[in-house]
Amino acid sequence: MAFEGLALVADLGFILLAATLLNFIARLLNQPPLLAYIAAGILIGPFGLGALNLSYAGIAIGVTTTEQVLLLAELGVAFLLFSVGVETDLRKLMEFGKLAVVGSVVQVLLTALLVFVFNHFLGILSFEQSVYLGMIVAFSSTTIVVKLLSDAHEINTLHGRIMIGFLLMQDILVILALPLLQNIGATLSVETIFPLLLKAVFMMVSAYLLSRYVYPVIFRFASKSEELLFLSAMSSVFAFIFISAMLEFSISVGAFVAGVALSTLPYNLEVLHKIRGVRDFLATIFFVTLGIQITPSFAQFPIALALVIAGIVFIFKPMIYYLITVISGYGGRVGLVVALSLAQVSEFSFVIASQGKGILEQTPGLYSFIIMIIALSMALTPYFLAYSENFYAFLNRIFGQSIMPLKRSHLLHRKLEKLEAVPINLSGHVVVFGGGTVGSSIAESLHRHYDVIVVDSDSEVVSYQIGNGLDAVYGSMDNREIWHKVCVEKARLVVIATPFSSAAISLVRYLKNVSPQTAIFARAHYFKDALRLYEGGVDFVVMPHVIGSNLFVRKVFEYLEGGTVEELVNYKAEFMKYLSEKVLDEQRLKKIL
C-alpha cells in the first residue's frame, strides 16, 4: 500500500512539474494554458519521454494508480463544468430566446448531419462513431469564448450577447445528450429516452427548488465565514455528483447542474473564487492526462477523414453560425464575428470524447486526432476573435461589389436598423464614441445646443440613448462603415469618451487624413496612452482620474491651511445632489431594459 501511495505521488508530481514548465513556456509565447497542459501530457506520456503511461495496469493492490489519476482527472472535468455552471446566467438566454434556442438546435443538428453526409461518401466510421464525432464537433466552448469576451470588454456587445445565447443553449443540449450517448445503441428507443428525460427533469427540478428555497438561507449564513462558504460550495458539488451517479449520469452533468443551482445567488462569484484553486488543480490533471493518452497513429489515420473533421470545425460550422445570424437580421459584420468566435470545440467535447473513447479508438488514431483538434481550435480562437474585423475588411475588398445588394438588404439588417437613429444630411455635428458614464454626460449636455450622435458597441446603451431622445448608432470605434454612417469627416467635433484603445488611434489617423479641420477630444487612463493620442493628432486629452486626484489634493490643502470645512461641505452637498440624479437615471435605465 505504501508503494501504491508513492506511485500516485510520483505520477501527480510528474503531471504538475510538466504542466508548470510548459505553462511558463506558453506564457512567454502568449499561448493559452490549456494547450500547454495537453503538450505537457504528450511530453511525459508514452509518445514523449514515457515517464507516465495511463494505459498500464498499475500496482495490483486495491485501486491502481492509473485509476486514481483518471478519477482525479474526471473530478477535474466536473469542477471545470461546475465553474461554467456558476457563471451561467440563464436570463441571458431569454434575451435572444428564439435565436438562441432555434439557432442552436439547427446548428447542432446540421453540424452532426454533415459528419454523417461526409462519412456516407468516405465509408470509414461506424454509426456509433459518427454519432459521437457529430456531437463532439457540434458544440462550442463557453469557457473560452466568455473569457475572451470578458478580457476584451465585449460581453455586452451585440455579438457578445448573441454568442452567449448560443453557448448557454448548447450547454443545456449537451447535458441532455451525454446520458443518451452512454447507451448509444438504444438512443432512439422510447423505453430508454423516456426514463432518461424523467431523470433529467428530476435533477433540474431539484436544482431549481434548492436554488429558490434552500440555498439562499444556507449561503446567507455561510457567507459570514470564508471557510464555511468554501465547504458549503464543495458539499453542493459532491451532493449533485452523488445524485448524478445514482441516476446513472456522468458526474460532470451533476457538477454542471450544481453550478447552475448556485448561479442565481448573490454569492456566486465569491463561491467561484473560493473553489478556483481546487478547480485549477484538478482541471490541470485532466488536461495533462488527455495529452498522456494521445498516441497519434498518423500512418494509419485516413487523411481524408482528418480533412473532413478539420473542415467541419473551421469552415462548415462557422458558415452555419454565419447564415443563422445573418438570416436573423443582424447583418454580415455581426454574423462574421459570431461565426469566427465560435469556430472551436467545447470543453464538454472532452467529456464526450472520454466517454466514447472505446468506440472512437475502433478507428486507429481517431481519438487522439479529435483531442488535438479540440485543443487546436481553442488555441486559435483568440486569433479568430482578434482579427475578425480585419477578415471582414478583407472580404469587403475582395467581394465588395458582388455583395453590395446584401449589405443594403433590409431583411438581413432588420434587427440592426432598430439600433440606428441617424439623421440625414449631417454636417457640423458632434460625434461621441462611447455612451457610458462619461460619454452619456457629454452627449446629454451638448444635446440641448448641438446635433449629437452617440456611437456605442453596447446595444442596451444605444437603445437607452435612442429612448432618451438622442441620436445613437450601434457599432465599434474601428468600424469604417460606422464612420461613414455618422459622417465623422463632416463633424465639427469628435469626442472619444472610452478609455484609450488601438481603435482610437485608427479613428484619429483617419480623421486627420480626410478632415484635418475636425477637432478631436479624447479620454485616456494611462500617461503613455495620453501621449500616444497627442502624438496621433488629438487636440485635447483628458485623464479623469488625474483631474480627480488633483482636486482631491487641492481640497486637502484648503482644509489643512484654512482649518475649515465649510467649502468642502458646500461641495459635498452639490456633489450628492448630482449623484442622486445619476442613481435615479440608472434605476430608470434598468426599468427600461
TORBA-140846 format. One record per residue (C-alpha): residue number from 1; y, x, z. Coordinates in steps of 0.2 Angstrom, whole numbers. Layout:
BEGIN
@nr NUM&v Y&u X&w Z $
...
***
This chain:
BEGIN
@nr 1&v 0&u 0&w 0 $
@nr 2&v 12&u 14&w 4 $
@nr 3&v 8&u 22&w -13 $
@nr 4&v 12&u 5&w -21 $
@nr 5&v 29&u 4&w -12 $
@nr 6&v 33&u 22&w -18 $
@nr 7&v 29&u 17&w -36 $
@nr 8&v 40&u 2&w -35 $
@nr 9&v 55&u 13&w -28 $
@nr 10&v 52&u 26&w -41 $
@nr 11&v 52&u 13&w -55 $
@nr 12&v 68&u 5&w -49 $
@nr 13&v 76&u 22&w -47 $
@nr 14&v 72&u 27&w -65 $
@nr 15&v 79&u 10&w -70 $
@nr 16&v 95&u 12&w -61 $
@nr 17&v 98&u 30&w -64 $
@nr 18&v 96&u 27&w -83 $
@nr 19&v 107&u 12&w -83 $
@nr 20&v 121&u 21&w -73 $
@nr 21&v 120&u 36&w -86 $
@nr 22&v 121&u 25&w -101 $
@nr 23&v 134&u 14&w -94 $
@nr 24&v 145&u 29&w -92 $
@nr 25&v 142&u 34&w -110 $
@nr 26&v 146&u 16&w -115 $
@nr 27&v 162&u 16&w -106 $
@nr 28&v 168&u 31&w -115 $
@nr 29&v 163&u 24&w -131 $
@nr 30&v 171&u 7&w -127 $
@nr 31&v 155&u -2&w -129 $
@nr 32&v 148&u -17&w -119 $
@nr 33&v 137&u -13&w -104 $
@nr 34&v 123&u -24&w -110 $
@nr 35&v 120&u -13&w -125 $
@nr 36&v 119&u 2&w -113 $
@nr 37&v 106&u -6&w -102 $
@nr 38&v 95&u -10&w -116 $
@nr 39&v 97&u 8&w -123 $
@nr 40&v 93&u 14&w -106 $
@nr 41&v 77&u 4&w -106 $
@nr 42&v 72&u 12&w -123 $
@nr 43&v 76&u 29&w -117 $
@nr 44&v 65&u 28&w -102 $
@nr 45&v 52&u 17&w -110 $
@nr 46&v 36&u 22&w -120 $
@nr 47&v 47&u 23&w -136 $
@nr 48&v 58&u 36&w -127 $
@nr 49&v 54&u 48&w -113 $
@nr 50&v 39&u 37&w -107 $
@nr 51&v 45&u 38&w -89 $
@nr 52&v 41&u 19&w -87 $
@nr 53&v 29&u 8&w -96 $
@nr 54&v 28&u -10&w -91 $
@nr 55&v 13&u -14&w -101 $
@nr 56&v 2&u -3&w -89 $
@nr 57&v -10&u -10&w -76 $
@nr 58&v 0&u -3&w -61 $
@nr 59&v -9&u 1&w -45 $
@nr 60&v -23&u -11&w -42 $
@nr 61&v -18&u -16&w -24 $
@nr 62&v -12&u -34&w -22 $
@nr 63&v 3&u -37&w -34 $
@nr 64&v 6&u -22&w -46 $
@nr 65&v 22&u -13&w -48 $
@nr 66&v 24&u -19&w -65 $
@nr 67&v 23&u -37&w -60 $
@nr 68&v 35&u -34&w -46 $
@nr 69&v 48&u -26&w -58 $
@nr 70&v 46&u -40&w -70 $
@nr 71&v 48&u -53&w -56 $
@nr 72&v 64&u -44&w -51 $
@nr 73&v 69&u -45&w -70 $
@nr 74&v 66&u -63&w -70 $
@nr 75&v 77&u -66&w -55 $
@nr 76&v 90&u -56&w -64 $
@nr 77&v 90&u -69&w -78 $
@nr 78&v 90&u -83&w -65 $
@nr 79&v 106&u -76&w -56 $
@nr 80&v 114&u -72&w -73 $
@nr 81&v 112&u -90&w -78 $
@nr 82&v 117&u -96&w -61 $
@nr 83&v 134&u -87&w -63 $
@nr 84&v 136&u -96&w -80 $
@nr 85&v 132&u -112&w -72 $
@nr 86&v 145&u -109&w -58 $
@nr 87&v 158&u -106&w -71 $
@nr 88&v 153&u -121&w -82 $
@nr 89&v 167&u -134&w -82 $
@nr 90&v 159&u -150&w -89 $
@nr 91&v 176&u -158&w -90 $
@nr 92&v 180&u -146&w -105 $
@nr 93&v 165&u -153&w -114 $
@nr 94&v 174&u -170&w -113 $
@nr 95&v 190&u -163&w -121 $
@nr 96&v 181&u -161&w -138 $
@nr 97&v 167&u -173&w -134 $
@nr 98&v 162&u -179&w -151 $
@nr 99&v 165&u -162&w -159 $
@nr 100&v 155&u -153&w -146 $
@nr 101&v 140&u -165&w -145 $
@nr 102&v 138&u -169&w -163 $
@nr 103&v 143&u -152&w -169 $
@nr 104&v 132&u -143&w -158 $
@nr 105&v 117&u -154&w -161 $
@nr 106&v 120&u -152&w -180 $
@nr 107&v 122&u -133&w -179 $
@nr 108&v 107&u -130&w -169 $
@nr 109&v 96&u -141&w -180 $
@nr 110&v 102&u -134&w -196 $
@nr 111&v 100&u -116&w -190 $
@nr 112&v 82&u -119&w -184 $
@nr 113&v 79&u -128&w -200 $
@nr 114&v 85&u -113&w -210 $
@nr 115&v 71&u -102&w -201 $
@nr 116&v 58&u -115&w -207 $
@nr 117&v 65&u -115&w -225 $
@nr 118&v 65&u -96&w -227 $
@nr 119&v 48&u -95&w -219 $
@nr 120&v 42&u -108&w -231 $
@nr 121&v 45&u -95&w -245 $
@nr 122&v 40&u -80&w -236 $
@nr 123&v 24&u -87&w -228 $
@nr 124&v 24&u -74&w -214 $
@nr 125&v 26&u -84&w -197 $
@nr 126&v 16&u -97&w -190 $
@nr 127&v 23&u -114&w -185 $
@nr 128&v 24&u -109&w -166 $
@nr 129&v 33&u -93&w -171 $
@nr 130&v 45&u -102&w -182 $
@nr 131&v 50&u -114&w -168 $
@nr 132&v 53&u -100&w -156 $
@nr 133&v 63&u -90&w -169 $
@nr 134&v 73&u -105&w -173 $
@nr 135&v 78&u -109&w -155 $
@nr 136&v 81&u -90&w -152 $
@nr 137&v 94&u -88&w -166 $
@nr 138&v 102&u -106&w -164 $
@nr 139&v 111&u -103&w -148 $
@nr 140&v 127&u -93&w -145 $
@nr 141&v 132&u -83&w -129 $
@nr 142&v 143&u -92&w -116 $
@nr 143&v 144&u -77&w -105 $
@nr 144&v 150&u -65&w -119 $
@nr 145&v 162&u -77&w -128 $
@nr 146&v 170&u -84&w -112 $
@nr 147&v 173&u -66&w -105 $
@nr 148&v 181&u -61&w -122 $
@nr 149&v 192&u -76&w -122 $
@nr 150&v 197&u -73&w -104 $
@nr 151&v 201&u -55&w -107 $
@nr 152&v 212&u -59&w -122 $
@nr 153&v 220&u -74&w -113 $
@nr 154&v 214&u -86&w -126 $
@nr 155&v 204&u -98&w -115 $
@nr 156&v 217&u -112&w -118 $
@nr 157&v 220&u -109&w -136 $
@nr 158&v 213&u -122&w -148 $
@nr 159&v 199&u -111&w -155 $
@nr 160&v 195&u -106&w -137 $
@nr 161&v 193&u -124&w -131 $
@nr 162&v 183&u -129&w -147 $
@nr 163&v 171&u -114&w -144 $
@nr 164&v 169&u -118&w -125 $
@nr 165&v 165&u -136&w -130 $
@nr 166&v 151&u -130&w -142 $
@nr 167&v 144&u -117&w -129 $
@nr 168&v 143&u -130&w -115 $
@nr 169&v 134&u -142&w -125 $
@nr 170&v 122&u -128&w -131 $
@nr 171&v 119&u -123&w -113 $
@nr 172&v 113&u -141&w -110 $
@nr 173&v 102&u -142&w -126 $
@nr 174&v 94&u -125&w -121 $
@nr 175&v 90&u -131&w -104 $
@nr 176&v 81&u -146&w -112 $
@nr 177&v 72&u -135&w -124 $
@nr 178&v 65&u -122&w -113 $
@nr 179&v 52&u -134&w -104 $
@nr 180&v 47&u -141&w -121 $
@nr 181&v 44&u -123&w -128 $
@nr 182&v 32&u -120&w -113 $
@nr 183&v 19&u -132&w -121 $
@nr 184&v 24&u -130&w -139 $
@nr 185&v 8&u -137&w -146 $
@nr 186&v 12&u -154&w -138 $
@nr 187&v 31&u -153&w -141 $
@nr 188&v 30&u -169&w -152 $
@nr 189&v 19&u -178&w -141 $
@nr 190&v 26&u -193&w -132 $
@nr 191&v 14&u -190&w -117 $
@nr 192&v 22&u -173&w -115 $
@nr 193&v 40&u -176&w -119 $
@nr 194&v 42&u -192&w -108 $
@nr 195&v 37&u -183&w -91 $
@nr 196&v 47&u -168&w -95 $
@nr 197&v 63&u -179&w -98 $
@nr 198&v 59&u -188&w -82 $
@nr 199&v 58&u -171&w -73 $
@nr 200&v 74&u -165&w -81 $
@nr 201&v 83&u -181&w -76 $
@nr 202&v 77&u -179&w -58 $
@nr 203&v 84&u -162&w -57 $
@nr 204&v 100&u -167&w -64 $
@nr 205&v 102&u -182&w -53 $
@nr 206&v 98&u -171&w -38 $
@nr 207&v 111&u -158&w -43 $
@nr 208&v 124&u -172&w -45 $
@nr 209&v 120&u -180&w -28 $
@nr 210&v 121&u -163&w -19 $
@nr 211&v 137&u -159&w -28 $
@nr 212&v 145&u -175&w -24 $
@nr 213&v 140&u -179&w -6 $
@nr 214&v 131&u -164&w 2 $
@nr 215&v 138&u -148&w -4 $
@nr 216&v 157&u -152&w -1 $
@nr 217&v 153&u -154&w 18 $
@nr 218&v 141&u -139&w 19 $
@nr 219&v 153&u -127&w 9 $
@nr 220&v 168&u -133&w 18 $
@nr 221&v 161&u -127&w 34 $
@nr 222&v 153&u -111&w 26 $
@nr 223&v 169&u -106&w 18 $
@nr 224&v 175&u -101&w 36 $
@nr 225&v 163&u -87&w 36 $
@nr 226&v 160&u -74&w 22 $
@nr 227&v 143&u -71&w 27 $
@nr 228&v 138&u -89&w 29 $
@nr 229&v 146&u -93&w 12 $
@nr 230&v 135&u -80&w 4 $
@nr 231&v 119&u -86&w 12 $
@nr 232&v 123&u -104&w 8 $
@nr 233&v 125&u -99&w -11 $
@nr 234&v 109&u -89&w -11 $
@nr 235&v 100&u -103&w -2 $
@nr 236&v 106&u -115&w -15 $
@nr 237&v 100&u -104&w -29 $
@nr 238&v 82&u -102&w -22 $
@nr 239&v 81&u -121&w -17 $
@nr 240&v 83&u -126&w -35 $
@nr 241&v 72&u -112&w -41 $
@nr 242&v 58&u -119&w -29 $
@nr 243&v 62&u -137&w -36 $
@nr 244&v 61&u -130&w -54 $
@nr 245&v 44&u -121&w -51 $
@nr 246&v 37&u -137&w -43 $
@nr 247&v 42&u -147&w -59 $
@nr 248&v 34&u -133&w -69 $
@nr 249&v 51&u -127&w -77 $
@nr 250&v 57&u -110&w -79 $
@nr 251&v 66&u -103&w -63 $
@nr 252&v 80&u -99&w -75 $
@nr 253&v 83&u -118&w -78 $
@nr 254&v 83&u -121&w -59 $
@nr 255&v 96&u -107&w -56 $
@nr 256&v 107&u -114&w -70 $
@nr 257&v 107&u -131&w -63 $
@nr 258&v 111&u -124&w -46 $
@nr 259&v 126&u -116&w -53 $
@nr 260&v 132&u -132&w -61 $
@nr 261&v 130&u -141&w -45 $
@nr 262&v 142&u -129&w -37 $
@nr 263&v 154&u -128&w -51 $
@nr 264&v 164&u -143&w -46 $
@nr 265&v 168&u -136&w -28 $
@nr 266&v 184&u -128&w -25 $
@nr 267&v 175&u -113&w -18 $
@nr 268&v 165&u -110&w -35 $
@nr 269&v 174&u -94&w -39 $
@nr 270&v 173&u -87&w -22 $
@nr 271&v 154&u -91&w -22 $
@nr 272&v 153&u -81&w -39 $
@nr 273&v 162&u -67&w -31 $
@nr 274&v 150&u -66&w -16 $
@nr 275&v 134&u -66&w -27 $
@nr 276&v 141&u -54&w -40 $
@nr 277&v 133&u -39&w -33 $
@nr 278&v 116&u -47&w -32 $
@nr 279&v 118&u -54&w -49 $
@nr 280&v 123&u -37&w -57 $
@nr 281&v 109&u -28&w -49 $
@nr 282&v 95&u -40&w -54 $
@nr 283&v 103&u -43&w -71 $
@nr 284&v 103&u -24&w -74 $
@nr 285&v 85&u -23&w -70 $
@nr 286&v 81&u -37&w -83 $
@nr 287&v 91&u -29&w -97 $
@nr 288&v 83&u -12&w -94 $
@nr 289&v 66&u -20&w -94 $
@nr 290&v 69&u -28&w -110 $
@nr 291&v 73&u -11&w -118 $
@nr 292&v 57&u -4&w -110 $
@nr 293&v 47&u -17&w -119 $
@nr 294&v 54&u -13&w -136 $
@nr 295&v 42&u -3&w -146 $
@nr 296&v 48&u -5&w -164 $
@nr 297&v 34&u -5&w -177 $
@nr 298&v 45&u -3&w -192 $
@nr 299&v 31&u 2&w -203 $
@nr 300&v 23&u -14&w -201 $
@nr 301&v 38&u -26&w -199 $
@nr 302&v 42&u -35&w -215 $
@nr 303&v 59&u -30&w -222 $
@nr 304&v 61&u -47&w -230 $
@nr 305&v 59&u -56&w -213 $
@nr 306&v 72&u -43&w -205 $
@nr 307&v 85&u -48&w -218 $
@nr 308&v 82&u -66&w -215 $
@nr 309&v 84&u -65&w -197 $
@nr 310&v 100&u -54&w -198 $
@nr 311&v 107&u -66&w -212 $
@nr 312&v 104&u -82&w -202 $
@nr 313&v 113&u -74&w -187 $
@nr 314&v 128&u -65&w -195 $
@nr 315&v 130&u -76&w -211 $
@nr 316&v 122&u -93&w -211 $
@nr 317&v 125&u -98&w -193 $
@nr 318&v 144&u -94&w -194 $
@nr 319&v 145&u -103&w -210 $
@nr 320&v 138&u -119&w -201 $
@nr 321&v 151&u -117&w -187 $
@nr 322&v 165&u -114&w -200 $
@nr 323&v 161&u -130&w -210 $
@nr 324&v 159&u -141&w -195 $
@nr 325&v 176&u -135&w -188 $
@nr 326&v 185&u -137&w -204 $
@nr 327&v 177&u -154&w -208 $
@nr 328&v 183&u -160&w -191 $
@nr 329&v 201&u -157&w -196 $
@nr 330&v 205&u -140&w -188 $
@nr 331&v 208&u -130&w -203 $
@nr 332&v 202&u -114&w -211 $
@nr 333&v 210&u -102&w -199 $
@nr 334&v 203&u -110&w -183 $
@nr 335&v 187&u -113&w -191 $
@nr 336&v 185&u -94&w -196 $
@nr 337&v 189&u -88&w -178 $
@nr 338&v 177&u -100&w -171 $
@nr 339&v 163&u -95&w -184 $
@nr 340&v 165&u -76&w -181 $
@nr 341&v 167&u -78&w -162 $
@nr 342&v 150&u -87&w -161 $
@nr 343&v 141&u -76&w -173 $
@nr 344&v 130&u -69&w -159 $
@nr 345&v 114&u -74&w -150 $
@nr 346&v 114&u -82&w -132 $
@nr 347&v 108&u -74&w -116 $
@nr 348&v 97&u -89&w -115 $
@nr 349&v 88&u -82&w -130 $
@nr 350&v 82&u -68&w -120 $
@nr 351&v 73&u -81&w -109 $
@nr 352&v 66&u -90&w -124 $
@nr 353&v 60&u -73&w -131 $
@nr 354&v 52&u -68&w -115 $
@nr 355&v 44&u -85&w -113 $
@nr 356&v 37&u -84&w -130 $
@nr 357&v 33&u -65&w -131 $
@nr 358&v 14&u -68&w -133 $
@nr 359&v 17&u -79&w -148 $
@nr 360&v 31&u -68&w -156 $
@nr 361&v 20&u -52&w -155 $
@nr 362&v 7&u -60&w -166 $
@nr 363&v 18&u -53&w -180 $
@nr 364&v 19&u -34&w -176 $
@nr 365&v 37&u -29&w -172 $
@nr 366&v 45&u -46&w -172 $
@nr 367&v 48&u -47&w -153 $
@nr 368&v 56&u -30&w -152 $
@nr 369&v 67&u -34&w -168 $
@nr 370&v 73&u -50&w -160 $
@nr 371&v 78&u -41&w -144 $
@nr 372&v 88&u -28&w -154 $
@nr 373&v 96&u -42&w -165 $
@nr 374&v 102&u -51&w -149 $
@nr 375&v 109&u -35&w -142 $
@nr 376&v 117&u -30&w -158 $
@nr 377&v 125&u -47&w -161 $
@nr 378&v 133&u -47&w -143 $
@nr 379&v 139&u -29&w -146 $
@nr 380&v 148&u -34&w -162 $
@nr 381&v 156&u -50&w -155 $
@nr 382&v 171&u -41&w -148 $
@nr 383&v 175&u -34&w -165 $
@nr 384&v 172&u -50&w -174 $
@nr 385&v 185&u -59&w -162 $
@nr 386&v 197&u -45&w -163 $
@nr 387&v 198&u -44&w -182 $
@nr 388&v 196&u -62&w -186 $
@nr 389&v 214&u -63&w -191 $
@nr 390&v 213&u -48&w -202 $
@nr 391&v 197&u -55&w -210 $
@nr 392&v 207&u -72&w -213 $
@nr 393&v 221&u -62&w -221 $
@nr 394&v 209&u -53&w -232 $
@nr 395&v 200&u -69&w -238 $
@nr 396&v 218&u -76&w -242 $
@nr 397&v 222&u -61&w -253 $
@nr 398&v 205&u -62&w -262 $
@nr 399&v 203&u -81&w -264 $
@nr 400&v 221&u -87&w -260 $
@nr 401&v 224&u -96&w -276 $
@nr 402&v 207&u -104&w -278 $
@nr 403&v 208&u -111&w -260 $
@nr 404&v 226&u -117&w -260 $
@nr 405&v 221&u -136&w -263 $
@nr 406&v 210&u -134&w -247 $
@nr 407&v 224&u -126&w -237 $
@nr 408&v 235&u -141&w -241 $
@nr 409&v 222&u -154&w -238 $
@nr 410&v 227&u -167&w -225 $
@nr 411&v 209&u -171&w -222 $
@nr 412&v 204&u -154&w -217 $
@nr 413&v 220&u -151&w -206 $
@nr 414&v 222&u -168&w -199 $
@nr 415&v 220&u -163&w -181 $
@nr 416&v 232&u -148&w -183 $
@nr 417&v 245&u -159&w -190 $
@nr 418&v 246&u -168&w -173 $
@nr 419&v 251&u -152&w -166 $
@nr 420&v 266&u -149&w -178 $
@nr 421&v 283&u -156&w -176 $
@nr 422&v 294&u -146&w -189 $
@nr 423&v 310&u -152&w -196 $
@nr 424&v 313&u -149&w -215 $
@nr 425&v 327&u -138&w -222 $
@nr 426&v 328&u -126&w -206 $
@nr 427&v 342&u -114&w -205 $
@nr 428&v 352&u -106&w -191 $
@nr 429&v 340&u -112&w -178 $
@nr 430&v 331&u -104&w -163 $
@nr 431&v 313&u -100&w -163 $
@nr 432&v 305&u -97&w -146 $
@nr 433&v 287&u -89&w -147 $
@nr 434&v 278&u -94&w -130 $
@nr 435&v 281&u -111&w -122 $
@nr 436&v 276&u -105&w -104 $
@nr 437&v 287&u -105&w -89 $
@nr 438&v 300&u -93&w -97 $
@nr 439&v 299&u -100&w -114 $
@nr 440&v 300&u -118&w -109 $
@nr 441&v 315&u -115&w -98 $
@nr 442&v 324&u -106&w -113 $
@nr 443&v 319&u -120&w -125 $
@nr 444&v 324&u -134&w -114 $
@nr 445&v 341&u -126&w -110 $
@nr 446&v 345&u -122&w -128 $
@nr 447&v 339&u -139&w -135 $
@nr 448&v 354&u -148&w -128 $
@nr 449&v 366&u -137&w -140 $
@nr 450&v 355&u -130&w -154 $
@nr 451&v 340&u -134&w -165 $
@nr 452&v 325&u -126&w -156 $
@nr 453&v 307&u -124&w -162 $
@nr 454&v 293&u -118&w -149 $
@nr 455&v 278&u -109&w -155 $
@nr 456&v 263&u -108&w -144 $
@nr 457&v 244&u -104&w -145 $
@nr 458&v 240&u -117&w -131 $
@nr 459&v 238&u -134&w -139 $
@nr 460&v 242&u -143&w -122 $
@nr 461&v 258&u -134&w -121 $
@nr 462&v 263&u -139&w -139 $
@nr 463&v 258&u -157&w -135 $
@nr 464&v 269&u -157&w -119 $
@nr 465&v 284&u -150&w -129 $
@nr 466&v 282&u -162&w -143 $
@nr 467&v 281&u -176&w -130 $
@nr 468&v 296&u -169&w -121 $
@nr 469&v 307&u -171&w -137 $
@nr 470&v 306&u -153&w -143 $
@nr 471&v 300&u -147&w -160 $
@nr 472&v 284&u -137&w -157 $
@nr 473&v 270&u -129&w -168 $
@nr 474&v 253&u -124&w -163 $
@nr 475&v 250&u -106&w -168 $
@nr 476&v 249&u -87&w -164 $
@nr 477&v 263&u -75&w -165 $
@nr 478&v 254&u -64&w -178 $
@nr 479&v 251&u -79&w -189 $
@nr 480&v 261&u -76&w -205 $
@nr 481&v 259&u -94&w -210 $
@nr 482&v 267&u -100&w -194 $
@nr 483&v 282&u -88&w -198 $
@nr 484&v 285&u -96&w -214 $
@nr 485&v 282&u -114&w -207 $
@nr 486&v 296&u -111&w -194 $
@nr 487&v 307&u -101&w -206 $
@nr 488&v 309&u -86&w -195 $
@nr 489&v 318&u -77&w -208 $
@nr 490&v 332&u -91&w -208 $
@nr 491&v 333&u -92&w -189 $
@nr 492&v 349&u -87&w -180 $
@nr 493&v 339&u -81&w -165 $
@nr 494&v 320&u -77&w -162 $
@nr 495&v 315&u -77&w -144 $
@nr 496&v 298&u -68&w -139 $
@nr 497&v 295&u -76&w -122 $
@nr 498&v 277&u -70&w -120 $
@nr 499&v 274&u -53&w -112 $
@nr 500&v 273&u -38&w -124 $
@nr 501&v 259&u -38&w -137 $
@nr 502&v 255&u -29&w -153 $
@nr 503&v 258&u -46&w -162 $
@nr 504&v 276&u -45&w -156 $
@nr 505&v 279&u -28&w -165 $
@nr 506&v 271&u -36&w -181 $
@nr 507&v 284&u -50&w -180 $
@nr 508&v 298&u -39&w -176 $
@nr 509&v 294&u -27&w -191 $
@nr 510&v 293&u -42&w -202 $
@nr 511&v 310&u -49&w -197 $
@nr 512&v 319&u -33&w -198 $
@nr 513&v 312&u -30&w -216 $
@nr 514&v 316&u -48&w -223 $
@nr 515&v 330&u -54&w -212 $
@nr 516&v 339&u -39&w -203 $
@nr 517&v 353&u -51&w -198 $
@nr 518&v 342&u -62&w -187 $
@nr 519&v 344&u -57&w -168 $
@nr 520&v 328&u -54&w -158 $
@nr 521&v 327&u -56&w -139 $
@nr 522&v 310&u -51&w -131 $
@nr 523&v 301&u -50&w -114 $
@nr 524&v 291&u -35&w -108 $
@nr 525&v 282&u -32&w -92 $
@nr 526&v 280&u -13&w -93 $
@nr 527&v 293&u 0&w -96 $
@nr 528&v 284&u 8&w -111 $
@nr 529&v 282&u -9&w -119 $
@nr 530&v 301&u -12&w -117 $
@nr 531&v 304&u 5&w -125 $
@nr 532&v 292&u 1&w -140 $
@nr 533&v 301&u -16&w -143 $
@nr 534&v 318&u -7&w -143 $
@nr 535&v 312&u 6&w -155 $
@nr 536&v 304&u -8&w -166 $
@nr 537&v 321&u -16&w -168 $
@nr 538&v 323&u -29&w -154 $
@nr 539&v 341&u -32&w -150 $
@nr 540&v 338&u -36&w -131 $
@nr 541&v 323&u -34&w -120 $
@nr 542&v 322&u -42&w -103 $
@nr 543&v 310&u -37&w -89 $
@nr 544&v 310&u -52&w -77 $
@nr 545&v 301&u -43&w -63 $
@nr 546&v 314&u -28&w -64 $
@nr 547&v 328&u -41&w -63 $
@nr 548&v 320&u -49&w -48 $
@nr 549&v 317&u -33&w -39 $
@nr 550&v 335&u -28&w -42 $
@nr 551&v 341&u -45&w -35 $
@nr 552&v 329&u -43&w -20 $
@nr 553&v 336&u -26&w -16 $
@nr 554&v 354&u -31&w -18 $
@nr 555&v 351&u -46&w -6 $
@nr 556&v 343&u -34&w 7 $
@nr 557&v 358&u -23&w 6 $
@nr 558&v 370&u -38&w 8 $
@nr 559&v 361&u -43&w 24 $
@nr 560&v 360&u -25&w 31 $
@nr 561&v 378&u -21&w 28 $
@nr 562&v 386&u -38&w 31 $
@nr 563&v 375&u -44&w 46 $
@nr 564&v 375&u -62&w 40 $
@nr 565&v 363&u -73&w 31 $
@nr 566&v 375&u -86&w 25 $
@nr 567&v 375&u -81&w 7 $
@nr 568&v 356&u -80&w 7 $
@nr 569&v 354&u -97&w 15 $
@nr 570&v 365&u -104&w 1 $
@nr 571&v 355&u -96&w -12 $
@nr 572&v 339&u -102&w -4 $
@nr 573&v 344&u -120&w -5 $
@nr 574&v 349&u -118&w -23 $
@nr 575&v 333&u -110&w -27 $
@nr 576&v 322&u -123&w -18 $
@nr 577&v 330&u -137&w -27 $
@nr 578&v 326&u -128&w -44 $
@nr 579&v 308&u -125&w -38 $
@nr 580&v 306&u -143&w -33 $
@nr 581&v 311&u -149&w -50 $
@nr 582&v 299&u -137&w -58 $
@nr 583&v 285&u -143&w -47 $
@nr 584&v 289&u -161&w -52 $
@nr 585&v 288&u -155&w -71 $
@nr 586&v 271&u -148&w -68 $
@nr 587&v 265&u -164&w -60 $
@nr 588&v 271&u -174&w -75 $
@nr 589&v 263&u -162&w -87 $
@nr 590&v 246&u -164&w -78 $
@nr 591&v 248&u -183&w -79 $
@nr 592&v 252&u -182&w -97 $
@nr 593&v 236&u -171&w -101 $
***
